[in-house]
Structures are given as C-alpha cells and as structure tokens.
Amino acid sequence: MLKLFQKLAVSKGRAFGGAWGETPTRRGFIMISLAKEASLLMSSLSIYRGILNRTVPKAFFKLLCSLDKEPIEFAGAWGEFFQVLSDRGFASNFAGCITETALFDENRFSMLAADNRINELSAEALSATKRDIAAIIKISRITPEQILLGYEHRDELGSFLNIPCQDGALASLARNLPHSENV
C-alpha cells in the first residue's frame, strides 16, 4: 500500500502549480497565503476526506480555519493542535503524522488497493485519489512559519502569547513570536 501511495503521489506539489507560493496571479487567480491554500486543499479532499475526522488533521484544519479569527481563538486552536500532535508522539514530525494518517485511511481506493483490485476504480475516482494524495503531501509540508505568516492578526499577538513548542519543526514558530519574561 505504501509503494502504491508513493507511486500515485505527485512530488513537490507540481499538480498544484509548483512549490508553495507559486500560485498564479494571471488570468484572474488571486495570490493567497500558503496556510490558506492548505485550508482550501484540506476542504477539497474527496476520496481521502475521512482523514478530516481523525484527531490531528481535524485540529490542524481548525487551526487553519482560525487564521482570520481573533488572537485568543487562534492561540486556542494552536494549543489544541500542538496538544494532539504531541500526544501522538509527532510534536516534531507533522509531515509524518499527516501522511501516516492517510496511509491508514479506509476509503474505496485503499480497500481496493489492499485487495489488489484497483482496476475496479473508475478513471474519475483514480484521478480524484491522485489529486487527494498530492494535496495531502503538499499539506504535510506546511511549516509553522507559514501558518504564522497566514495569520491575519499576527501583529496583535503581542508579547503575552507564548505558544507551546518543542525542539523540531514546531519550535521554529516560537522564534518568530515576541516573548515576555512574565509568561
């Protein structure tokens, strides 16, 4: 199953216009932040939509949906996301957590693949599966800095906010926030 997942995956997000931030601005497309692009990708999942019911992706999606909310709601969503990520032993490996969740998702594609019957999948469903897998890989590459850059009220966070982080990928977020000695 893992080999099939990797085979269907589109490396470096080429299916969505290239690397993060290469959103076209011509022909009516609007530049959006990378974090908002990730929330759109998560919203558009079809075959792998079931991962949105899993704890970590659900908390991550809530965090992405809080990008235009007040600082207290954003901080709460971040705290919830970090807690579930940490509880599952992935505090410094978000990409691993998201891709592992997709590997164990039970959907029509994965069930047919497990029985070596992918040929029963329609061309449209196979195309949607490939798109979902590419989206999941792209989502897994988002960094804490990109989440923070996508937050509309980041200037209002102030020195009072101390988002919990550990060494690894999430710790880099702490370096971008002002810190207070009183927190």
C-alpha positions in Angstrom: 0.0 0.0 0.0 2.8 2.4 0.9 4.5 1.8 -2.5 1.2 2.5 -4.3 0.7 5.6 -2.2 4.2 6.9 -3.1 3.7 6.0 -6.8 0.5 8.0 -7.0 1.9 10.9 -5.2 2.9 13.9 -7.2 6.3 15.1 -5.9 6.8 18.7 -4.8 3.2 19.6 -5.4 3.6 20.0 -9.2 -0.1 19.2 -9.7 -1.0 22.4 -7.9 1.3 24.9 -9.7 4.6 24.0 -8.3 6.1 24.7 -4.9 4.4 26.6 -2.1 3.9 30.2 -3.1 3.8 29.7 -6.8 0.1 30.4 -7.1 -0.5 32.0 -10.5 -1.6 35.7 -10.4 -2.5 35.9 -14.1 -5.9 35.2 -15.7 -7.9 36.1 -12.6 -6.1 34.0 -10.0 -5.6 35.7 -6.6 -2.5 35.2 -4.6 -3.3 33.6 -1.2 -1.2 32.7 1.7 0.3 29.3 1.9 -1.7 28.5 5.1 -5.0 29.5 3.4 -4.0 27.4 0.4 -3.6 24.4 2.7 -7.0 25.0 4.3 -8.5 25.0 0.7 -6.7 21.8 -0.1 -8.0 20.2 3.1 -11.5 21.4 2.3 -11.4 19.9 -1.2 -10.4 16.3 -0.2 -12.7 13.8 -1.6 -11.5 10.2 -1.6 -9.4 10.8 1.5 -12.0 13.1 3.2 -12.1 10.6 6.1 -8.8 11.9 7.4 -10.6 15.1 8.4 -12.3 13.1 11.1 -9.0 12.0 12.6 -7.7 13.9 15.6 -4.6 15.6 14.3 -5.9 16.6 10.8 -9.1 17.8 12.4 -7.2 20.0 14.9 -4.9 21.2 12.1 -7.9 22.1 9.9 -9.4 24.0 12.9 -6.1 25.9 13.2 -6.1 26.8 9.5 -9.7 27.9 9.8 -8.7 30.2 12.7 -6.3 32.3 10.5 -8.8 35.1 10.3 -10.0 34.9 13.9 -9.1 36.9 17.0 -5.8 36.1 18.7 -7.4 34.2 21.6 -9.2 31.8 19.1 -6.0 31.4 17.0 -3.9 30.6 20.2 -6.6 28.2 21.4 -6.6 26.4 18.0 -2.8 26.3 18.1 -2.7 24.9 21.6 -5.2 22.2 20.7 -3.3 21.3 17.5 0.0 21.0 19.3 -1.5 19.0 22.2 -3.0 16.3 19.9 0.2 16.3 17.8 2.3 15.9 20.9 0.0 13.3 22.5 0.6 11.1 19.4 4.3 11.5 19.5 4.6 13.7 16.4 5.4 17.1 18.1 8.4 17.5 15.7 7.1 15.5 12.7 3.8 16.9 11.4 4.5 15.6 7.9 4.9 12.1 9.2 1.7 12.3 11.2 -0.4 13.6 8.3 1.0 11.1 5.7 0.7 8.2 8.2 -3.0 9.2 8.8 -3.6 9.0 5.1 -1.8 5.6 4.8 -4.3 4.1 7.3 -7.4 5.8 6.0 -10.1 3.3 4.9 -11.6 4.5 1.7 -12.7 3.0 -1.6 -9.2 3.3 -3.1 -7.3 1.9 -0.1 -9.8 -1.0 0.2 -9.4 -1.9 -3.5 -5.7 -1.5 -3.3 -5.4 -3.8 -0.3 -7.2 -6.5 -2.4 -5.1 -5.7 -5.5 -8.3 -4.6 -7.3 -7.5 -1.0 -8.3 -8.7 -1.7 -11.8 -12.3 -1.6 -10.4 -11.8 2.1 -9.7 -13.2 4.5 -12.2 -10.9 6.8 -14.0 -12.5 9.8 -12.3 -12.1 8.2 -8.8 -8.5 7.3 -9.6 -7.9 10.9 -10.7 -9.5 12.2 -7.5 -7.3 9.8 -5.5 -4.2 11.2 -7.2 -5.3 14.7 -6.5 -6.0 14.0 -2.9 -2.7 12.3 -2.3 -0.8 15.2 -3.9 -2.8 17.6 -1.7 -2.0 15.6 1.5 1.7 15.7 0.6 1.6 19.4 0.0 -0.4 20.0 3.2 2.2 17.9 5.1 5.0 20.3 4.0 3.5 23.4 5.6 5.7 24.9 8.3 4.9 26.8 11.5 6.3 30.0 9.9 3.8 29.6 7.0 0.9 29.2 9.4 2.0 32.3 11.3 2.5 34.3 8.1 -1.0 33.3 7.1 -2.5 34.6 10.4 -4.3 37.9 9.7 -3.8 39.3 13.2 -0.2 38.3 13.8 0.7 41.9 14.7 -1.9 41.7 17.5 -0.4 38.7 19.2 1.7 40.8 21.4 4.4 39.7 23.8 1.8 37.9 26.0 1.5 35.0 23.7 3.7 32.0 24.3 2.7 29.2 22.0 3.9 25.8 23.3 6.6 24.4 21.2 9.3 21.8 21.5 12.5 21.2 19.6 12.0 20.4 16.0 9.7 21.8 13.3 7.3 23.5 15.7 10.0 25.1 17.8 10.8 27.5 14.9 7.4 29.1 15.4 8.4 30.3 18.9 11.4 32.2 17.4 9.0 34.3 15.3 6.9 35.5 18.2 7.8 38.2 20.7 8.4 36.7 24.1 7.7 38.2 27.5 9.7 37.4 30.6 6.4 37.3 32.6 4.9 34.4 30.7 
